[in-house]
Amino acid sequence: MKMNTTLTEGEVMKAAYTRRDFFKTVGVGSLSVATPAFSASTKPHIVVVGGGFSGATCAKYLKLWGGSSIEVTVIEPNSSYVSPVLSNLVLNGQRTISALTFDYASHASNYQVTMLHQSVMHIDKTGKMLTLGNGQQVSYDKLVLAPGIDFVTPNPYDFDKVPHAWIAGEQTTILKRKLDSMVDGDTFVMTVPAAPYRCPPGPYERACVVADYLKNTKGFTNSSIIVLDANSTFTVEAATFGAKFNSYGIDYRTDCVVTHVDDATSTVRFRQNGSTDSISATVLNVIPNQKAAKLIFDAGLNDGNWAPVNLLSYESTLTRDIFIIGDSHASGQPKAGHIGNGEAKICADAILRQLSNIALYPSPKTNSACYSPVSSTEASWLAAVFKYEGGQMVLAKVDSGAPSARNYQNMFNWSGNLFDDTFS
Ligand SMILES: Cc1cc2nc3c(=O)[nH]c(=O)nc-3n(C[C@H](O)[C@H](O)[C@H](O)COP(=O)(O)OP(=O)(O)OC[C@H]3O[C@@H](n4cnc5c(N)ncnc54)[C@H](O)[C@@H]3O)c2cc1C
């Protein structure tokens, strides 16, 4: 099955709403200037913060659809991006970090996006001004925030000693190194965060990949693999992961709330059904609970752990002209790269419509796909379509595929499309 990464209504919108519409309204290449503030001499400046799946896609599509009538700047501290998608395959040696690393060369050369490799430290919402890590100030007309996630830990501890590997790159390498140093009889313990969290099948996928690696690649017969899930059951694909966990002999415990992590002894303490317990592991992989990235909290754009948005545009419901896409925003949609790519297109279209005084597209749809490797040769998949209804994105369709070698190959077609559509 070939998954298409561009199935959002953005495609439809693109047909109905062309660059000529935008130029006509803002007056570029036409005789009338409907919106003088956004005339050719003062092009609207759209700043995108974060160059992950959602931010990089949004910047690219803003320029594809808005052309030379707008200025787009991406602010991202890193000169390249390491994809969390497929990063569990680094753990079993099926992929390298460099194969999952993408730069922003196309954004600069093909789409004329300005790249600033800095962190945003402060947002002045009234003055529409950003302060960067080097002290530079950048003004914006529209601001898109796509900064991803932050972690909620029960106590401070050293992620280098107890890696999460939930933001890919150095963390993935640390966990891989620890797995490789295990000997038969050692114990691997990982935790699953309370929903909602980034990539619903991801933790279960990781447990399967690690179990397969330890048993079938390293040939261990005496090691234990223990999964402590904060949720009361598998959050997705219960039949698939339940069967795989059984076949690997994974010790799966539900309703486990992590209460303390000791990085010196690799011990996790947790509460389960009113009792307290603790386990010391040779390799401890705590995936902490999650919330929107720090920048969202610093700017007062959160309501609880996530940022509330209008799902027709992804504009913050708390502040005008600030849009929040990807894992940081609040909605019933999964926190995933594929759907972040779709949200980014809806957001780009909405911004261009706002600048052109065109009504927002009233019935956007998004779709999500997660392929889950469960060994070094088999993968399952889960796909969902969401549609806008009554102010929410509601689930319109869901489908899944059982683990197979064919799906393992299709996983690379799907991810290749997603990587290309985001970074090429
Ligand atoms: C193991 C694993 C497997 C996964 N598999 C899948 C899958 O099969 N399918 C799928 O769709 N998704 C999958 N995901 C989820 C997917 O990777 C995330 O949902 C996606 O990366 C979120 O994109 P984002 O743009 O919101 O955030 P990110 O990709 O995290 O990007 C955020 C960017 O913002 C930058 N940033 C943060 N703060 C600032 C600041 N103050 N100033 C400037 N820049 C800043 C960061 O440097 C970062 O580059 C998986 C995740 C994991 C961990």
The ligand as an ORCA input file, in Angstrom:
! r2SCAN-3c Opt
* xyz 0 1
  C      10.378      6.636     17.841
  C       9.431      7.548     17.101
  C       8.761      7.079     15.968
  C       7.878      7.910     15.285
  N       7.213      7.402     14.170
  C       6.311      8.178     13.545
  C       5.578      7.669     12.414
  O       5.690      6.504     12.021
  N       4.706      8.514     11.785
  C       4.526      9.794     12.198
  O       3.748     10.513     11.559
  N       5.186     10.300     13.270
  C       6.054      9.532     13.966
  N       6.724     10.028     15.056
  C       6.341     11.362     15.615
  C       7.025     12.539     14.928
  O       8.414     12.373     14.895
  C       6.674     13.831     15.671
  O       5.296     13.868     15.877
  C       7.111     15.026     14.843
  O       8.511     15.068     14.806
  C       6.556     16.332     15.409
  O       6.910     17.378     14.546
  P       6.990     18.884     15.061
  O       7.324     19.690     13.878
  O       5.767     19.229     15.833
  O       8.162     18.893     16.151
  P       9.700     18.505     15.984
  O       9.893     17.555     14.898
  O      10.171     18.107     17.338
  O      10.405     19.869     15.586
  C      10.483     20.935     16.486
  C      11.649     21.839     16.091
  O      11.524     23.060     16.795
  C      12.816     23.481     17.189
  N      12.658     24.391     18.350
  C      12.206     24.085     19.585
  N      12.217     25.185     20.368
  C      12.686     26.203     19.607
  C      12.947     27.589     19.874
  N      12.734     28.157     21.073
  N      13.449     28.346     18.849
  C      13.661     27.805     17.617
  N      13.429     26.492     17.331
  C      12.958     25.709     18.319
  C      13.565     22.190     17.506
  O      14.979     22.365     17.392
  C      13.003     21.234     16.455
  O      13.822     21.161     15.302
  C       7.647      9.234     15.741
  C       8.329      9.705     16.877
  C       9.210      8.878     17.548
  C       9.933      9.410     18.776
*
